[in-house]
Amino acid sequence: MTATLRGTLPKGSLTEQSGYPLDHSLIQSFNEHRQSLLGLAYRIVGSVSDAEDILQEAFIRWSQNAREVEKPFAWLSTVVTRLALDHCKTAEEKRKQYFGPWLPEPLVSDQEDPEQQHQLDQSLTMALLVVLDRLSPSERAAFILHDLFDFNFDDIAGMLDKSAAACRQLASRSRAKLSSTPVASTISGERHVAMAEAFFHAIRAGDTEALVNLLSEDVIFHSDGGGKAAAARQILEGRDTVVQWILRAISPNLDKAAQALSHQLRWFNGAPGLLLFVEGNPVTAFHFVISTEGIQAIYALRNPDKLRFFKDSDNTER
């Protein structure tokens, strides 16, 4: 993967987590693959913090077995995949208790140049991760390992403890389910930024006409408050429904907070997003899928537990 990932493992923690002194070559060899491994775990579990925990455990196992390993990345990918799948089993019950629609934790990029950002791997978008979450864990893993990480099905069979034919079928089913949903923007990064900025001004002003012009007719709106912040309790579909909800639930609150409100355009999950701050604290992060027809999907993060990843952002209004 090409994106620079935030929240990676602190280098000083590796020795501490393993419980005994380590050969620095083990740390170095692990760090060579850490970004890709974090991306693998994150795509499967949809959580940066859980992906980091998985990598900590993977490193402990690496420190105990590295000298017998012939293909480090394949071995580590197997360990990370299996740990991630184990996590999915325990997370499934917790997810059933989650209040309202669930969205992944944001993966914030350190890149700043819009056109450079636009070239980044778009398999990190909120839209794709939401669709991946609807697949079974095995379908998700088979698709990610083959289509995104270029493992062959014989290797994947060993990772998932299934036959190569079964893994091929899992990936095929995943592709079929993914094909009907737009998962990444099809416009330039510069145009995407302009649309996100226009969206901010439209919702702040409560401008019905501007919103209608920005949104595609079949737009969908996901909002995740986690029961800790106001959000739609279900996924909204259709331009009229989304516009009405924005004008009723978002714009009035922005108007009330006008003196303390600021915004920032910030890249996360492979696309430019819109951050809203009140008194310097992040209150909403919008992620968009945009085509030539307009904004096709809006993902609004409002759960403060997930907004903490933006705490260190410069929230200067612009």
Long-range contacts (C-beta under 8 A, 24 or more apart in sequence): 1-35, 1-36, 1-39, 1-121, 1-123, 1-124, 1-148, 2-119, 2-120, 2-121, 3-39, 3-107, 3-109, 3-111, 3-120, 3-121, 3-124, 3-270, 4-35, 4-109, 4-110, 4-111, 5-35, 5-38, 5-39, 5-42, 5-107, 5-109, 6-48, 6-107, 6-108, 6-109, 6-110, 6-309, 7-48, 7-49, 7-52, 7-107, 7-108, 7-309, 8-34, 8-35, 8-38, 8-52, 9-34, 9-38, 9-52, 9-55, 9-56, 9-59, 13-56, 14-59, 17-56, 17-59, 17-60, 18-59, 18-60, 18-63, 19-60, 22-63, 26-62, 26-63, 26-66, 29-66, 29-72, 30-59, 30-62, 30-66, 30-76, 32-72, 33-72, 33-73, 33-76, 36-73, 36-149, 37-76, 37-77, 37-80, 39-124, 40-77, 40-80, 40-81, 40-84, 40-144, 40-145, 40-149, 41-80, 41-83, 41-84, 42-104, 42-107, 42-124, 43-123, 43-124, 43-129, 43-132, 43-140, 43-144, 43-148, 44-81, 44-84, 44-85, 44-87, 44-88, 44-137, 44-140, 44-141, 44-144, 45-84, 45-87, 45-88, 45-91, 46-104, 46-105, 46-129, 46-132, 46-133, 47-104, 47-105, 48-105, 48-106, 48-107, 48-309, 49-105, 50-87, 50-91, 51-84, 54-80, 54-83, 54-84, 54-87, 55-80, 57-83, 58-83, 74-151, 74-155, 77-145, 77-149, 77-151, 77-159, 78-158, 78-159, 81-141, 81-145, 81-159, 81-160, 82-159, 84-141, 85-137, 85-138, 85-141, 85-160, 88-137, 89-137, 98-226, 98-227, 99-225, 99-226, 99-227, 99-233, 100-223, 100-224, 100-225, 100-226, 100-227, 100-231, 100-232, 100-233, 100-234, 101-222, 101-223, 101-224, 101-231, 101-232, 101-233, 101-234, 101-235, 102-133, 102-224, 103-130, 103-222, 103-224, 103-299, 103-301, 103-303, 103-306, 104-129, 104-130, 104-133, 104-269, 105-306, 105-309, 106-268, 106-269, 106-273, 106-285, 106-287, 106-301, 106-306, 106-309, 106-310, 107-268, 107-269, 107-309, 108-266, 108-267, 108-268, 108-309, 108-310, 109-267, 109-268, 109-270, 111-267, 112-267, 114-189, 114-190, 114-192, 114-193, 114-272, 115-188, 115-189, 115-190, 117-189, 117-267, 117-270, 117-271, 117-272, 118-188, 118-189, 118-190, 118-192, 120-270, 121-148, 121-270, 122-183, 122-184, 122-185, 122-270, 122-271, 123-148, 123-270, 124-269, 124-270, 125-183, 125-184, 125-269, 125-270, 125-271, 125-287, 125-289, 126-222, 126-269, 126-287, 126-299, 127-181, 127-182, 127-183, 127-184, 127-287, 127-289, 127-297, 127-299, 128-178, 128-183, 128-184, 129-269, 130-222, 130-299, 131-177, 131-178, 131-181, 131-183, 132-174, 132-178, 134-177, 135-173, 135-174, 135-177, 136-170, 138-162, 138-170, 139-170, 139-171, 139-173, 139-174, 139-177, 140-174, 141-170, 142-167, 142-168, 142-170, 142-171, 142-174, 143-170, 143-171, 143-174, 143-175, 143-178, 146-171, 147-171, 147-174, 147-175, 182-289, 182-291, 182-296, 182-297, 183-289, 184-270, 184-271, 184-289, 185-271, 185-288, 185-289, 185-290, 185-291, 186-290, 186-291, 186-292, 187-290, 187-291, 187-292, 189-272, 191-290, 192-271, 192-272, 192-288, 192-290, 193-265, 193-272, 195-288, 195-290, 195-295, 196-265, 196-272, 196-273, 196-274, 196-286, 196-288, 197-265, 197-274, 199-274, 199-286, 199-288, 199-295, 200-263, 200-274, 200-276, 203-246, 203-250, 203-251, 203-254, 204-251, 204-254, 204-255, 204-258, 204-261, 205-251, 206-247, 206-251, 206-252, 206-255, 208-243, 208-247, 211-243, 211-246, 211-247, 212-239, 212-243, 213-294, 214-294, 214-295, 215-239, 215-242, 215-243, 215-294, 215-295, 216-291, 216-293, 216-294, 216-295, 216-296, 217-293, 218-296, 219-294, 219-295, 219-296, 219-297, 219-298, 220-296, 220-297, 220-298, 221-245, 221-246, 221-297, 221-298, 221-300, 222-297, 222-298, 222-299, 222-300, 223-299, 223-300, 223-302, 224-299, 224-300, 224-301, 224-302, 224-303, 224-306, 225-302, 225-303, 226-302, 226-303, 226-304, 226-305, 226-306, 228-303, 228-304, 228-305, 229-283, 229-302, 229-303, 229-304, 230-302, 231-300, 231-302, 231-303, 242-298, 261-317, 262-315, 262-316, 262-317, 263-315, 263-317, 263-318, 264-313, 264-314, 264-315, 264-316, 264-317, 264-318, 265-318, 266-310, 266-313, 268-309, 268-310, 275-310, 275-313, 275-315, 277-315, 280-315, 282-307, 282-310, 282-311, 282-313, 282-315, 283-307, 285-310
